[in-house]
Amino acid sequence: MDRRSFLNAAAAGTAATAAGVVAAPSVLRAQENITWRMTNAYAPNAPFYVTGPGSPTDIIEKIQMMSGGRLTIQHFAAGELIPALEGFDAVVSGTVESNAANSYFWSGKTFAAQYFTAVPFGMSFLGHMAWLYHGGGLDLWHEVYEPFNVVAFPMNNTGIQMTGWFREPVESVEQLNGLRMRIPGLAGQVYGTLGVDVRLLPGGEIFPALERGVIDAAEFVGPYQDRRMGLHQAAKYYHTTGWHEPATTGELLISKGAWDALPDDLKMIVRQACQAATLESVTWSEAVNGEALADLVENEGVQASELPTEVIERLREATRDTLEAEAAKDPLVKKVHDSFMAFKTKHDRWAGISEGAWHNTILRHG
């Protein structure tokens, strides 16, 4: 390269460097680190709900790693910053940027929130996720929450839950009248129409209430989680069917202001971390529940059985009546209800000849 070419090249390089210096502040602003706080409806160290695969703290770790530390989230379990069931109000007010819970805790604010956690006699994990991600459910979730200035995403799933623990076995519909039971959401409302005295207690208060006889029955999650809480030490009758929560979806609630302030790549990271955690959590639940149930029955004297058909059918009727009555009160609830039920009708046809047929043939006939 001759001297003139060298000088011209050097001048061009200097100009490019200067331009880069001028542009740098905007790049730095785009890479600015962001810190959120996340409260939680569940107690410290609770597997699935606080720690472990697919838990909120796992999601936080995923987000921090995928973002290269650009988005960090401080986690506070129930009682560490606010009481267990005040997360929705904390996010709405701007006290915190996010909260981990289940949307059906907020059904008193809008009944439509129920549909995004679980609907009694509703859909399995596959069906519910299909509706949320490919049937318009997630868009409806955001529409329902728009007046509150928050957004939400699925963040975990328990799969099918157990009906619950009972101090005495349920053998007839009449036994439900006057029964004191801890159970949240729409299932509690349905039980209430049959005379059940429904109690909404945080997870940490369930065992002492059941042990002392303050309540006669309690529902929490499934064998692994229930055994950890010691519920089998307070009641020995463990009923099932999963009628009330065939697939229970967790909620990451986010302030709309905090969400809108994220650049697009961080929004995608949050969404993908939640999706990954949803898969991890439901597969973890499937992995641990079988062993836990066997231990409860074989070593702890637990009597596991299905609810009588008469009781299940009465609960089904009460669920239908309750849903239709609530949908008639509010156009937005009806919009969500109609979407859910229309999708369920189509999915049920497929599930009946896919999952259902497989289950009947392989599991029942070995």
C-alpha positions in Angstrom: 0.0 0.0 0.0 1.5 3.4 -1.0 1.6 6.3 1.4 -1.5 8.1 0.1 -3.6 4.9 0.2 -2.4 4.3 3.7 -3.3 7.8 4.9 -6.7 7.6 3.2 -7.4 4.2 4.9 -6.3 5.6 8.3 -8.6 8.6 7.9 -11.5 6.4 7.1 -10.8 4.2 10.1 -10.6 7.2 12.4 -14.0 8.5 11.1 -15.5 5.1 11.6 -14.2 5.0 15.1 -15.6 8.4 15.9 -18.9 7.4 14.5 -18.8 4.3 16.8 -18.1 6.5 19.8 -21.0 8.7 19.0 -23.3 5.7 18.6 -22.1 3.9 21.7 -24.4 5.6 24.3 -27.5 4.4 22.5 -26.1 0.8 22.4 -25.3 1.1 26.1 -28.8 2.3 26.9 -30.3 -0.7 25.0 -28.1 -3.0 27.1 -29.0 -1.4 30.4 -29.5 -3.9 33.3 -33.0 -4.2 34.7 -33.9 -5.5 38.2 -37.4 -6.7 39.1 -38.9 -8.0 42.3 -41.1 -11.1 42.3 -43.3 -12.0 45.2 -44.9 -15.5 45.6 -48.1 -16.9 47.1 -46.3 -19.9 48.4 -44.1 -20.5 51.4 -40.2 -20.5 51.4 -38.5 -23.5 50.0 -41.7 -25.2 48.7 -40.8 -27.6 45.9 -42.3 -26.7 42.5 -43.9 -23.5 43.9 -40.6 -21.9 45.0 -37.7 -24.2 44.3 -36.7 -27.0 42.0 -37.3 -27.8 38.3 -39.7 -25.4 36.7 -40.2 -23.3 39.8 -40.2 -19.5 40.0 -36.6 -19.4 41.2 -35.7 -21.7 38.4 -37.3 -19.3 35.9 -35.4 -16.4 37.5 -32.1 -18.3 37.0 -33.0 -19.1 33.4 -33.9 -15.5 32.6 -30.7 -14.2 34.2 -28.5 -16.7 32.3 -30.3 -16.2 28.9 -30.2 -12.4 29.2 -26.5 -12.3 30.2 -27.5 -10.7 33.5 -29.4 -7.9 31.8 -32.6 -8.9 33.6 -32.3 -10.0 37.2 -35.2 -10.7 39.5 -35.2 -10.8 43.3 -37.6 -13.4 44.7 -39.6 -13.1 47.9 -41.6 -16.1 49.1 -44.9 -15.7 50.9 -44.5 -13.5 54.0 -41.0 -12.3 53.2 -42.2 -9.1 51.7 -46.1 -9.3 51.6 -48.7 -11.8 52.8 -49.3 -14.9 50.7 -52.4 -13.8 48.7 -51.7 -10.1 48.2 -49.5 -10.5 45.1 -52.0 -9.3 42.6 -52.6 -6.1 44.4 -48.9 -5.6 44.9 -48.3 -5.8 41.2 -51.3 -3.6 40.3 -50.1 -0.9 42.7 -46.5 -1.1 41.5 -45.1 -2.2 44.8 -43.4 -5.1 42.9 -43.0 -5.8 39.2 -44.1 -9.5 39.3 -45.8 -12.2 41.3 -45.9 -16.0 41.1 -49.2 -17.6 42.0 -52.3 -19.1 40.3 -54.8 -16.9 38.6 -57.8 -18.5 40.3 -56.8 -16.8 43.5 -58.0 -13.6 41.9 -61.4 -14.9 40.7 -63.0 -12.5 43.2 -61.7 -9.7 41.1 -62.8 -11.2 37.9 -64.3 -14.7 37.5 -62.7 -15.1 34.2 -59.3 -15.6 36.0 -60.5 -19.1 36.9 -60.2 -20.4 33.3 -56.5 -19.7 33.1 -55.6 -21.9 36.1 -58.0 -24.9 35.8 -61.7 -25.6 35.1 -63.4 -28.5 36.9 -64.2 -31.2 34.4 -62.1 -29.2 31.9 -59.1 -30.2 29.9 -55.8 -32.1 30.5 -52.4 -30.5 30.5 -52.1 -30.9 26.8 -55.6 -29.5 26.1 -55.2 -26.6 28.4 -51.8 -25.6 27.0 -53.2 -26.0 23.5 -56.0 -23.6 24.2 -53.7 -21.1 25.8 -51.0 -21.1 23.1 -53.0 -22.0 20.0 -56.7 -21.4 20.8 -56.7 -17.8 21.8 -56.6 -18.4 25.6 -53.4 -16.4 26.2 -54.8 -13.4 24.3 -58.0 -13.6 26.4 -55.9 -13.8 29.6 -54.3 -10.5 28.6 -57.6 -9.0 27.7 -59.1 -9.9 31.0 -56.2 -8.3 32.9 -56.0 -5.2 30.7 -58.2 -3.1 33.1 -55.8 -3.9 35.9 -52.7 -2.8 33.9 -51.0 -6.2 34.2 -50.1 -9.1 31.9 -49.6 -12.8 32.7 -48.0 -15.9 31.3 -48.2 -19.7 32.2 -45.2 -20.5 34.3 -45.7 -24.1 35.6 -48.3 -26.9 35.7 -49.0 -29.7 38.2 -50.8 -32.0 35.9 -53.8 -33.8 37.3 -54.4 -33.1 41.0 -55.9 -35.3 43.7 -59.4 -34.5 45.0 -58.0 -34.2 48.6 -57.7 -35.5 52.1 -60.7 -36.4 54.3 -60.9 -37.3 57.9 -63.8 -39.6 57.0 -64.4 -41.2 53.6 -66.9 -39.6 51.3 -69.6 -42.2 50.4 -72.6 -40.0 49.4 -73.5 -36.5 48.3 -75.3 -35.9 51.6 -71.9 -36.1 53.5 -70.8 -32.9 51.7 -73.4 -30.8 53.4 -71.6 -29.0 56.3 -68.2 -30.4 55.5 -65.5 -27.9 56.3 -62.9 -28.0 53.5 -59.9 -26.0 52.4 -60.2 -25.6 48.6 -59.6 -22.5 46.4 -61.1 -21.3 43.2 -64.1 -22.5 41.2 -64.0 -25.9 42.8 -64.6 -24.3 46.2 -67.5 -22.4 44.7 -69.0 -25.6 43.3 -68.6 -27.4 46.6 -70.3 -24.5 48.2 -73.5 -25.1 46.2 -73.6 -28.6 47.7 -73.4 -27.3 51.3 -69.6 -27.5 51.8 -68.2 -24.8 54.2 -65.3 -23.7 52.0 -62.2 -22.3 53.5 -59.4 -20.5 51.6 -56.1 -21.1 53.5 -52.5 -20.5 52.3 -50.5 -23.7 51.9 -48.7 -23.3 55.2 -51.9 -23.2 57.2 -53.5 -26.4 55.8 -51.8 -29.1 58.0 -52.4 -27.4 61.4 -56.0 -26.7 60.5 -56.6 -30.3 59.4 -54.7 -31.8 62.3 -56.7 -29.7 64.9 -60.0 -30.5 63.3 -60.6 -26.9 62.3 -61.4 -28.3 58.9 -62.6 -31.8 57.9 -60.9 -32.0 54.5 -58.3 -30.3 52.4 -57.1 -30.2 48.9 -53.6 -29.2 47.9 -51.8 -30.7 44.9 -50.8 -34.4 44.6 -49.0 -37.2 46.4 -45.5 -35.7 46.5 -46.4 -32.2 47.6 -49.1 -33.5 50.0 -46.7 -36.0 51.6 -44.1 -33.3 52.1 -46.7 -31.2 54.0 -47.6 -34.2 56.2 -51.3 -34.1 55.3 -51.4 -37.9 55.6 -50.7 -37.6 59.3 -53.9 -35.6 59.8 -56.3 -37.5 57.5 -56.0 -41.0 56.0 -58.7 -41.0 53.3 -57.2 -39.8 50.0 -59.8 -39.4 47.2 -59.2 -38.9 43.6 -60.6 -38.3 40.1 -59.0 -35.0 39.4 -62.4 -33.5 38.7 -61.6 -30.1 40.1 -58.2 -29.5 38.7 -57.3 -31.8 35.7 -54.3 -29.6 35.0 -53.4 -26.6 37.2 -51.5 -23.8 35.5 -49.3 -21.4 37.4 -49.2 -17.7 36.7 -46.4 -15.2 36.3 -48.1 -11.9 36.8 -46.2 -8.8 35.5 -46.9 -5.1 35.7 -47.8 -3.8 32.3 -45.5 -0.8 32.8 -42.5 -3.1 33.6 -43.4 -5.4 30.7 -43.7 -2.6 28.2 -40.3 -1.2 29.3 -38.5 -4.4 28.3 -36.8 -4.6 24.9 -38.2 -7.2 22.6 -35.4 -9.7 23.2 -35.9 -9.7 26.9 -39.7 -10.1 26.5 -38.9 -13.2 24.4 -36.5 -14.5 27.0 -39.2 -14.2 29.7 -41.8 -16.0 27.6 -39.4 -18.8 26.6 -38.2 -19.3 30.2 -41.8 -19.6 31.3 -42.6 -22.1 28.6 -39.5 -24.2 29.4 -40.4 -24.1 33.1 -44.0 -25.3 32.4 -42.7 -28.4 30.6 -40.1 -29.1 33.3 -42.6 -28.7 36.1 -45.2 -31.0 34.8 -42.7 -33.7 33.8 -41.1 -33.4 37.3 -44.6 -33.8 38.9 -45.2 -36.9 36.8 -41.8 -38.3 37.8 -42.3 -38.0 41.6 -46.0 -38.6 42.2 -46.0 -42.3 41.5 -43.4 -43.2 44.1 -45.0 -40.9 46.6 -48.4 -42.4 46.2 -47.0 -45.9 46.6 -45.2 -44.9 49.8 -48.4 -43.3 51.2 -50.5 -46.4 50.6 -47.9 -49.0 51.4 -46.1 -47.4 54.4 -48.4 -44.7 55.8 -51.8 -46.5 56.0 -53.4 -44.1 53.5 -56.6 -45.4 51.8 -56.7 -44.0 48.2 -59.9 -44.3 46.3 -62.1 -42.6 43.7 -65.1 -40.6 44.7 -68.4 -42.5 44.3 -69.9 -42.0 40.8 -73.0 -40.4 42.4 -70.8 -37.7 43.9 -68.9 -37.1 40.7 -72.0 -36.7 38.7 -73.6 -34.3 41.2 -70.3 -32.2 41.1 -70.4 -32.2 37.3 -74.0 -30.8 37.3 -73.1 -28.2 39.9 -70.0 -27.2 37.9 -72.0 -26.7 34.7 -74.7 -24.7 36.5 -72.1 -22.5 38.2 -70.2 -21.8 35.0 -73.3 -20.9 33.1 -74.5 -18.6 35.8 -71.2 -16.8 36.1 -70.9 -16.4 32.3 -74.4 -14.9 32.2 -73.3 -12.1 34.5 -70.4 -10.6 32.5 -69.9 -10.4 28.7 -66.1 -10.8 29.1 -66.5 -13.9 31.3 -68.9 -15.3 28.7 -66.4 -14.6 26.0 -63.7 -16.6 27.8 -66.1 -19.3 28.8 -67.4 -19.8 25.2 -63.8 -19.9 23.9 -62.7 -22.5 26.5 -65.8 -24.7 26.0 -65.7 -24.6 22.2 -62.0 -25.6 22.2 -62.7 -28.3 24.8 -65.4 -29.8 22.6 -63.0 -30.2 19.7 -60.1 -31.3 21.8 -62.3 -33.9 23.6 -63.1 -35.6 20.4 -59.4 -36.0 19.6 -58.4 -36.9 23.2 -61.0 -39.6 23.3 -59.5 -41.5 20.4 -55.9 -40.7 21.3 -55.1 -40.4 25.0 -58.3 -41.9 26.1 -58.1 -44.9 23.9 -54.5 -45.4 24.7 -55.3 -45.3 28.4 -58.1 -47.7 28.2 -56.2 -50.2 26.1 -52.8 -50.1 27.6 -53.3 -49.2 31.2 -56.6 -51.0 32.0 -55.8 -54.1 30.0 -52.1 -54.2 30.6 
